[in-house]
Amino acid sequence: MSKRIISLLLAIVILAGSIVSATAAIDTTGLVEITMPSTSDYYTGESTSIKYGWFCCDSVNYNIDEEGNVTSSAVKGGDRYFVSKIAYNLSDKFEVSFGTKSDNQNPNSNNRIVYQLGDLAVAFFSYGSGTNDNHGIFRFYYGADIASIGGGGISYTDSSDYLIGETEDIGIPYHKVVIRFENGTFEFEVYNDDTLVYELSHEVAEYDFSNVTPAIRVYKRSSVWDNGLYMLDHIIMANLNGDTVSESIAALGTEITYDDMIAVSAVRNWYDSISEVEQAKVTNLADLEALEAQVPALIAGNFNEIIGAIVIDDLRLADKSTIEDYRAEYESFTDEQKAFVTNIDNLAAAEAEILRLIILKKDTNAANIVNDEILAMGEITFANYLYVSDARKSYETLTAQGKTLVADYAVLTAAEDTVAALRKSVNFRMVANMVAEISETVTLADNDAVFNALGAYSMLSTAEKRLVENIQVAIDAADILIGLETENNTLISPKIVSLELIGKKISAGWLPNADNGRYTDVPAGVTIYAGDTVKPGVYWENLLYNVQYNEDGSVASYSGTGTCYNITTGGNNWWGHSMQPLSNGACRNVSVGTLNLYHSNIGIHIAQVEVKERPTYEYNELFDVSMNVRTMIEALPKEYSKLTEDDRYLVETANEALDTIDVYDLDEVHNVRYLINCEKVLNGATIEDEENTFESNIAGDITKDFVINSLDLLSLQLHILNINQVIDADRCDLNSDGVVDSADMVALQMYIVGLSSFIE
């Protein structure tokens, strides 16, 4: 097949659409849009840097670990080069337009967008020293070897013999470039939004736009700030008629490969876009249809090669989604296509291997939990012997494979032997003597003596228990110990703290606090512990900085942040610092030490708070915290599928407390099994046979997951837009005005960020 590839037309035909200036001589009326979509299907380059039809240098790096867990990280900035997979025959007349957009200039950088079309190149440079010092110019180049310049050689500081014109400094917001060409004459126009700010006419003696592939380069420094640089709204207008379509079909040849399918699709869309009168002029439509008939077999053949190359022994859990995608693609084939797939057995073998790895992972996770339970038993005494039977019960729930994966099973059997020896040694006289040795004045030092006596007593038969006449002494001593522990230990669960504004309010906004220069602080009487969530408390406020005062103390001048929402925990040496905004408007799971909050772009110091170590349990055995454990379990989501990593701290805290409760108090704790299963789910297990069916009725909890967050805001928005209706919509009327509308969204958003407390 000819290497000449024809352009794709997917958009609606536009008979006229160019913006013509008062002095434009080239009339492009009658040209139609022939632009292919600006997507990774039609351009080479990094696919994640083509977003929403925009070319940029942002990208996302994905990492899949051995267990199939996917993590991602955003990369802002870099050097991206995109080249069209389809060439255009623009002949002697065409119009090209595109837009450029820069969020804000990175300090001291030489960012650029270069658009290349054959021997023509247009470059947009943005430069400056930062906020309020942003500059932008366009330069136009034409020359025989412009490809090398457009690819990497164009720089703001470099001179070029191919430069034919440049604008003055026109800033960095949205610009539009229009290029018109007819029989050797170029017309260039640059717009700031809809205002014409530059125009140029230029003639060339030699040209050839019969087979051109557009290329785009976007370069932005990534060392400072997270601002975007984009090329967008790319449109190519050219002559399109029956004769040109016929030529395009002929250029395809009679046999195509898998890589040629895009050209066939392009010509088909081109043909469909012209009028019936022009379609009648296409004399070789049957040749196009014959090529299209080859496509299904090519797709199936390419798929067959892909699945045939799978190496079963190299598969990991990280490959699960890929194998699932292969199966879905195969099932989408027609019976005729499936006949070309001769390596389907290799795909089936890959699916079997993935299933084996999934089962192994589940069994391994379950076995590890049981193994941890076994090791947590410690030295077996009368006081804790019941741990052994609990560990045995957990072990017996494992699959046959899971049991083989319990590394310290021998510890369990040894503990069972110890329990058997304890049972054999105990008698009512021994227990009575143990009780008699308990001090008359009970202190925490008597813990072991008291609970060993009670544990030994629980091993006796009913008849022997009646013979221990002094057992009430041990029971009373245990009550005293529980009281002592209760006095010395308080359960403090993770909480959300919204910082309070401490500066001075004036009509323009908030001045910093006169004592420390900051804007918010911890509310009086509140202590922030590790694991808490901290909200900055400044959202939608205008924070004033660089404040100058008059002699009488009044404000002479200031700068303002405007609507303040971009907060970070990054260092205050913000220049050159890669800052990331807080997650969902809050700093979650804070660590011990000093927590500093800054404005991400400006760098002003907003708050400084101290995070203390969370008080931990120092109970001896049998500390009565059952009611606290019940509270923590009830605070967990009521469905396993709703559990997230944010719940892990609560599960671990509840388990820590649960470990201190003995058999007498366990009856006070409900849903212990649910807590156990929550831990298993967080560690990767799947629980299919148990589910808590309690349903949240909290106002604002649209998703009924017992958590009010951005998911509820999204659900409410989808309901208002009539995209996904909430079944019992009455609970969406958060301001109780009888109407579910944007006012309810505002109320919910204000609650989420801590500016309102409408939810009881």
URFENLIN-V344349 format. One record per residue. N is the residue number from 1. RES is the residue in one small letter. PSI is psi in radians with two decimals (999 if undefined). Layout:
# URFENLIN-V344349
N_RES_PSI / N_RES_PSI
This chain:
# URFENLIN-V344349
1_m_2.60 / 2_s_2.51 / 3_k_-0.16 / 4_r_2.13 / 5_i_2.45 / 6_i_2.62 / 7_s_2.71 / 8_l_2.39 / 9_l_1.90 / 10_l_-0.38 / 11_a_2.89 / 12_i_2.42 / 13_v_2.25 / 14_i_1.98 / 15_l_-0.50 / 16_a_2.36 / 17_g_0.11 / 18_s_2.64 / 19_i_2.05 / 20_v_2.22 / 21_s_2.99 / 22_a_-0.45 / 23_t_0.03 / 24_a_2.28 / 25_a_-0.41 / 26_i_2.10 / 27_d_1.98 / 28_t_0.24 / 29_t_2.35 / 30_g_-0.34 / 31_l_2.63 / 32_v_2.71 / 33_e_2.26 / 34_i_0.39 / 35_t_2.36 / 36_m_2.77 / 37_p_2.50 / 38_s_1.34 / 39_t_2.95 / 40_s_-0.27 / 41_d_-0.45 / 42_y_0.05 / 43_y_2.46 / 44_t_2.89 / 45_g_3.14 / 46_e_2.04 / 47_s_-0.57 / 48_t_-0.15 / 49_s_0.16 / 50_i_1.86 / 51_k_2.18 / 52_y_0.58 / 53_g_0.18 / 54_w_2.46 / 55_f_2.26 / 56_c_-3.02 / 57_c_0.25 / 58_d_2.61 / 59_s_2.94 / 60_v_2.19 / 61_n_2.24 / 62_y_2.40 / 63_n_2.25 / 64_i_2.06 / 65_d_-3.11 / 66_e_-0.39 / 67_e_0.06 / 68_g_0.12 / 69_n_2.32 / 70_v_2.22 / 71_t_2.64 / 72_s_2.70 / 73_s_2.37 / 74_a_2.42 / 75_v_2.05 / 76_k_2.15 / 77_g_2.94 / 78_g_-2.88 / 79_d_1.95 / 80_r_2.43 / 81_y_2.08 / 82_f_2.32 / 83_v_2.34 / 84_s_2.40 / 85_k_-0.22 / 86_i_2.31 / 87_a_2.78 / 88_y_2.43 / 89_n_1.69 / 90_l_-0.17 / 91_s_-2.34 / 92_d_-0.02 / 93_k_2.28 / 94_f_2.96 / 95_e_2.33 / 96_v_2.41 / 97_s_2.64 / 98_f_2.85 / 99_g_2.74 / 100_t_2.55 / 101_k_2.31 / 102_s_2.17 / 103_d_-0.79 / 104_n_2.54 / 105_q_2.32 / 106_n_2.46 / 107_p_2.36 / 108_n_0.56 / 109_s_2.98 / 110_n_1.18 / 111_n_2.68 / 112_r_2.71 / 113_i_2.24 / 114_v_2.17 / 115_y_2.17 / 116_q_2.30 / 117_l_1.69 / 118_g_-2.21 / 119_d_0.03 / 120_l_2.42 / 121_a_2.42 / 122_v_2.24 / 123_a_2.34 / 124_f_2.18 / 125_f_2.31 / 126_s_2.35 / 127_y_2.94 / 128_g_-2.94 / 129_s_0.17 / 130_g_-2.72 / 131_t_2.32 / 132_n_0.22 / 133_d_1.16 / 134_n_2.33 / 135_h_2.68 / 136_g_2.45 / 137_i_2.72 / 138_f_2.48 / 139_r_2.53 / 140_f_2.29 / 141_y_2.62 / 142_y_2.25 / 143_g_2.84 / 144_a_-0.60 / 145_d_0.61 / 146_i_-0.32 / 147_a_-0.76 / 148_s_-0.58 / 149_i_-0.80 / 150_g_-0.59 / 151_g_-0.75 / 152_g_-0.20 / 153_g_-0.32 / 154_i_2.14 / 155_s_2.64 / 156_y_-0.62 / 157_t_-0.12 / 158_d_2.36 / 159_s_2.76 / 160_s_2.40 / 161_d_-0.22 / 162_y_-0.03 / 163_l_2.19 / 164_i_-0.13 / 165_g_2.73 / 166_e_2.64 / 167_t_2.98 / 168_e_-3.12 / 169_d_2.03 / 170_i_0.26 / 171_g_-3.02 / 172_i_0.01 / 173_p_-2.75 / 174_y_2.26 / 175_h_2.70 / 176_k_2.33 / 177_v_2.30 / 178_v_2.22 / 179_i_2.10 / 180_r_2.51 / 181_f_2.42 / 182_e_2.04 / 183_n_0.85 / 184_g_-0.08 / 185_t_2.22 / 186_f_2.54 / 187_e_2.20 / 188_f_2.38 / 189_e_2.46 / 190_v_2.31 / 191_y_2.44 / 192_n_1.87 / 193_d_-2.02 / 194_d_0.14 / 195_t_2.14 / 196_l_2.14 / 197_v_-0.17 / 198_y_2.47 / 199_e_2.61 / 200_l_2.41 / 201_s_2.40 / 202_h_2.39 / 203_e_2.51 / 204_v_2.54 / 205_a_-0.60 / 206_e_2.46 / 207_y_2.73 / 208_d_1.80 / 209_f_0.54 / 210_s_-0.25 / 211_n_1.26 / 212_v_2.51 / 213_t_1.91 / 214_p_2.50 / 215_a_2.52 / 216_i_2.30 / 217_r_2.28 / 218_v_2.08 / 219_y_2.23 / 220_k_2.32 / 221_r_2.42 / 222_s_0.04 / 223_s_-0.41 / 224_v_2.50 / 225_w_2.82 / 226_d_0.86 / 227_n_2.67 / 228_g_2.67 / 229_l_2.18 / 230_y_2.57 / 231_m_2.34 / 232_l_3.03 / 233_d_0.78 / 234_h_2.14 / 235_i_2.33 / 236_i_2.24 / 237_m_2.35 / 238_a_3.01 / 239_n_2.39 / 240_l_2.08 / 241_n_-3.10 / 242_g_-0.63 / 243_d_-0.76 / 244_t_-0.61 / 245_v_-0.73 / 246_s_-0.74 / 247_e_-0.67 / 248_s_-0.72 / 249_i_-0.76 / 250_a_-0.61 / 251_a_-0.32 / 252_l_-0.43 / 253_g_-2.85 / 254_t_-0.27 / 255_e_2.38 / 256_i_2.81 / 257_t_3.11 / 258_y_-0.70 / 259_d_-0.33 / 260_d_-0.12 / 261_m_-0.58 / 262_i_-0.59 / 263_a_-0.69 / 264_v_-0.78 / 265_s_-0.66 / 266_a_-0.83 / 267_v_-0.67 / 268_r_-0.82 / 269_n_-0.60 / 270_w_-0.82 / 271_y_-0.76 / 272_d_-0.34 / 273_s_-0.33 / 274_i_2.88 / 275_s_2.88 / 276_e_-0.60 / 277_v_-0.79 / 278_e_-0.62 / 279_q_-0.60 / 280_a_-0.35 / 281_k_-0.18 / 282_v_1.92 / 283_t_-0.20 / 284_n_0.58 / 285_l_-0.61 / 286_a_-0.59 / 287_d_-0.68 / 288_l_-0.75 / 289_e_-0.62 / 290_a_-0.66 / 291_l_-0.69 / 292_e_-0.55 / 293_a_-0.37 / 294_q_-0.32 / 295_v_-0.86 / 296_p_-0.71 / 297_a_-0.64 / 298_l_-0.73 / 299_i_-0.82 / 300_a_-0.68 / 301_g_-0.73 / 302_n_-0.73 / 303_f_-0.70 / 304_n_-0.70 / 305_e_-0.68 / 306_i_-0.87 / 307_i_-0.43 / 308_g_-0.39 / 309_a_-0.03 / 310_i_2.22 / 311_v_1.92 / 312_i_-0.77 / 313_d_-0.29 / 314_d_-0.08 / 315_l_2.51 / 316_r_2.95 / 317_l_-0.47 / 318_a_-0.33 / 319_d_0.02 / 320_k_-0.88 / 321_s_-0.61 / 322_t_-0.79 / 323_i_-0.68 / 324_e_-0.68 / 325_d_-0.68 / 326_y_-0.77 / 327_r_-0.75 / 328_a_-0.70 / 329_e_-0.74 / 330_y_-0.76 / 331_e_-0.31 / 332_s_-0.19 / 333_f_2.69 / 334_t_2.93 / 335_d_-0.61 / 336_e_-0.69 / 337_q_-0.72 / 338_k_-0.48 / 339_a_-0.43 / 340_f_-0.22 / 341_v_1.67 / 342_t_-0.15 / 343_n_0.41 / 344_i_-0.51 / 345_d_-0.56 / 346_n_-0.61 / 347_l_-0.73 / 348_a_-0.69 / 349_a_-0.65 / 350_a_-0.71 / 351_e_-0.69 / 352_a_-0.67 / 353_e_-0.72 / 354_i_-0.73 / 355_l_-0.73 / 356_r_-0.74 / 357_l_-0.65 / 358_i_-0.82 / 359_i_-0.74 / 360_l_-0.72 / 361_k_-0.77 / 362_k_-0.79 / 363_d_-0.66 / 364_t_-0.78 / 365_n_-0.82 / 366_a_-0.72 / 367_a_-0.67 / 368_n_-0.66 / 369_i_-0.79 / 370_v_-0.71 / 371_n_-0.71 / 372_d_-0.68 / 373_e_-0.68 / 374_i_-0.82 / 375_l_-0.47 / 376_a_-0.20 / 377_m_-0.64 / 378_g_-2.77 / 379_e_2.24 / 380_i_2.18 / 381_t_-3.14 / 382_f_-0.52 / 383_a_-0.48 / 384_n_0.31 / 385_y_-0.40 / 386_l_-0.35 / 387_y_-0.56 / 388_v_-0.80 / 389_s_-0.59 / 390_d_-0.74 / 391_a_-0.67 / 392_r_-0.74 / 393_k_-0.73 / 394_s_-0.72 / 395_y_-0.72 / 396_e_-0.26 / 397_t_-0.19 / 398_l_2.73 / 399_t_2.99 / 400_a_-0.73 / 401_q_-0.70 / 402_g_-0.68 / 403_k_-0.61 / 404_t_-0.25 / 405_l_-0.01 / 406_v_1.83 / 407_a_-0.61 / 408_d_0.68 / 409_y_-0.57 / 410_a_-0.53 / 411_v_-0.67 / 412_l_-0.81 / 413_t_-0.63 / 414_a_-0.68 / 415_a_-0.69 / 416_e_-0.64 / 417_d_-0.67 / 418_t_-0.76 / 419_v_-0.72 / 420_a_-0.69 / 421_a_-0.68 / 422_l_-0.76 / 423_r_-0.66 / 424_k_-0.54 / 425_s_-0.40 / 426_v_2.53 / 427_n_2.96 / 428_f_-0.53 / 429_r_-0.73 / 430_m_-0.77 / 431_v_-0.75 / 432_a_-0.70 / 433_n_-0.66 / 434_m_-0.72 / 435_v_-0.70 / 436_a_-0.44 / 437_e_-0.10 / 438_i_2.34 / 439_s_2.60 / 440_e_-0.65 / 441_t_1.85 / 442_v_2.30 / 443_t_3.06 / 444_l_-0.38 / 445_a_-0.29 / 446_d_0.11 / 447_n_-0.95 / 448_d_-0.76 / 449_a_-0.77 / 450_v_-0.89 / 451_f_-0.37 / 452_n_-0.67 / 453_a_-0.78 / 454_l_-0.67 / 455_g_-0.74 / 456_a_-0.69 / 457_y_-0.68 / 458_s_-0.31 / 459_m_-0.27 / 460_l_2.75 / 461_s_2.87 / 462_t_-0.69 / 463_a_-0.75 / 464_e_-0.59 / 465_k_-0.61 / 466_r_-0.39 / 467_l_-0.21 / 468_v_1.57 / 469_e_-0.35 / 470_n_0.27 / 471_i_-0.48 / 472_q_-0.47 / 473_v_-0.77 / 474_a_-0.68 / 475_i_-0.78 / 476_d_-0.67 / 477_a_-0.67 / 478_a_-0.70 / 479_d_-0.70 / 480_i_-0.77 / 481_l_-0.72 / 482_i_-0.74 / 483_g_-0.74 / 484_l_-0.74 / 485_e_-0.69 / 486_t_-0.67 / 487_e_-0.56 / 488_n_-0.11 / 489_n_2.24 / 490_t_2.28 / 491_l_2.09 / 492_i_1.89 / 493_s_2.72 / 494_p_2.51 / 495_k_2.95 / 496_i_2.23 / 497_v_2.15 / 498_s_2.10 / 499_l_2.65 / 500_e_2.49 / 501_l_2.30 / 502_i_-0.13 / 503_g_-2.98 / 504_k_2.35 / 505_k_2.19 / 506_i_3.09 / 507_s_-0.56 / 508_a_-0.44 / 509_g_-2.65 / 510_w_2.17 / 511_l_2.64 / 512_p_2.75 / 513_n_2.36 / 514_a_-0.48 / 515_d_-0.77 / 516_n_-0.05 / 517_g_0.18 / 518_r_3.09 / 519_y_-0.49 / 520_t_2.81 / 521_d_3.00 / 522_v_2.37 / 523_p_2.62 / 524_a_2.39 / 525_g_0.06 / 526_v_2.34 / 527_t_2.30 / 528_i_2.20 / 529_y_2.79 / 530_a_2.33 / 531_g_-0.26 / 532_d_2.88 / 533_t_2.32 / 534_v_2.17 / 535_k_2.38 / 536_p_-0.56 / 537_g_0.30 / 538_v_0.09 / 539_y_2.39 / 540_w_0.21 / 541_e_2.66 / 542_n_1.85 / 543_l_2.26 / 544_l_2.35 / 545_y_3.09 / 546_n_0.76 / 547_v_2.28 / 548_q_2.38 / 549_y_2.60 / 550_n_2.97 / 551_e_-0.51 / 552_d_0.08 / 553_g_-0.12 / 554_s_2.78 / 555_v_2.20 / 556_a_-0.75 / 557_s_2.86 / 558_y_2.90 / 559_s_2.72 / 560_g_2.60 / 561_t_-0.27 / 562_g_-2.69 / 563_t_1.95 / 564_c_2.01 / 565_y_-0.17 / 566_n_1.52 / 567_i_2.55 / 568_t_2.82 / 569_t_0.12 / 570_g_2.88 / 571_g_2.78 / 572_n_-0.13 / 573_n_1.21 / 574_w_-0.40 / 575_w_2.04 / 576_g_0.05 / 577_h_2.32 / 578_s_1.76 / 579_m_2.55 / 580_q_2.26 / 581_p_2.77 / 582_l_2.66 / 583_s_2.08 / 584_n_0.66 / 585_g_0.35 / 586_a_2.68 / 587_c_1.93 / 588_r_2.60 / 589_n_0.98 / 590_v_2.68 / 591_s_2.81 / 592_v_2.39 / 593_g_-2.79 / 594_t_2.17 / 595_l_2.07 / 596_n_2.40 / 597_l_2.35 / 598_y_2.79 / 599_h_2.20 / 600_s_-0.76 / 601_n_-0.67 / 602_i_-0.55 / 603_g_0.07 / 604_i_2.55 / 605_h_1.96 / 606_i_-0.77 / 607_a_2.69 / 608_q_2.06 / 609_v_2.69 / 610_e_2.31 / 611_v_2.13 / 612_k_2.81 / 613_e_2.32 / 614_r_2.32 / 615_p_2.33 / 616_t_2.89 / 617_y_2.39 / 618_e_0.66 / 619_y_2.71 / 620_n_-3.12 / 621_e_2.66 / 622_l_0.49 / 623_f_2.21 / 624_d_1.53 / 625_v_0.40 / 626_s_-0.70 / 627_m_-0.64 / 628_n_-0.70 / 629_v_-0.73 / 630_r_-0.75 / 631_t_-0.74 / 632_m_-0.72 / 633_i_-0.71 / 634_e_-0.37 / 635_a_-0.21 / 636_l_2.67 / 637_p_2.58 / 638_k_0.13 / 639_e_2.46 / 640_y_-0.61 / 641_s_-0.30 / 642_k_-0.13 / 643_l_2.43 / 644_t_3.05 / 645_e_-0.40 / 646_d_-0.37 / 647_d_-0.15 / 648_r_-0.71 / 649_y_-0.73 / 650_l_-0.72 / 651_v_-0.79 / 652_e_-0.69 / 653_t_-0.76 / 654_a_-0.71 / 655_n_-0.66 / 656_e_-0.75 / 657_a_-0.70 / 658_l_-0.61 / 659_d_-0.32 / 660_t_-0.09 / 661_i_2.36 / 662_d_3.12 / 663_v_-0.49 / 664_y_-0.50 / 665_d_-0.22 / 666_l_-0.50 / 667_d_-0.40 / 668_e_-0.24 / 669_v_2.06 / 670_h_2.69 / 671_n_0.63 / 672_v_-0.66 / 673_r_-0.64 / 674_y_-0.68 / 675_l_-0.76 / 676_i_-0.78 / 677_n_-0.60 / 678_c_-0.73 / 679_e_-0.71 / 680_k_-0.74 / 681_v_-0.75 / 682_l_-0.40 / 683_n_0.20 / 684_g_-0.09 / 685_a_2.81 / 686_t_2.17 / 687_i_1.96 / 688_e_-0.28 / 689_d_0.02 / 690_e_2.46 / 691_e_2.33 / 692_n_2.24 / 693_t_0.21 / 694_f_2.52 / 695_e_2.34 / 696_s_2.41 / 697_n_0.44 / 698_i_2.32 / 699_a_2.30 / 700_g_-0.29 / 701_d_1.31 / 702_i_-0.65 / 703_t_-0.06 / 704_k_0.70 / 705_d_0.27 / 706_f_0.27 / 707_v_2.31 / 708_i_1.94 / 709_n_-2.85 / 710_s_-0.42 / 711_l_-0.64 / 712_d_-0.67 / 713_l_-0.73 / 714_l_-0.76 / 715_s_-0.70 / 716_l_-0.71 / 717_q_-0.76 / 718_l_-0.59 / 719_h_-0.79 / 720_i_-0.64 / 721_l_0.03 / 722_n_0.55 / 723_i_-0.71 / 724_n_1.74 / 725_q_2.40 / 726_v_2.30 / 727_i_-1.00 / 728_d_1.40 / 729_a_-0.25 / 730_d_-0.57 / 731_r_-0.08 / 732_c_-0.24 / 733_d_1.37 / 734_l_-0.47 / 735_n_0.13 / 736_s_0.73 / 737_d_0.15 / 738_g_-0.01 / 739_v_2.36 / 740_v_1.90 / 741_d_-2.88 / 742_s_-0.43 / 743_a_-0.62 / 744_d_-0.62 / 745_m_-0.73 / 746_v_-0.75 / 747_a_-0.76 / 748_l_-0.73 / 749_q_-0.72 / 750_m_-0.61 / 751_y_-0.76 / 752_i_-0.68 / 753_v_0.06 / 754_g_0.26 / 755_l_-0.07 / 756_s_2.71 / 757_s_0.86 / 758_f_-0.33 / 759_i_2.20 / 760_e_999
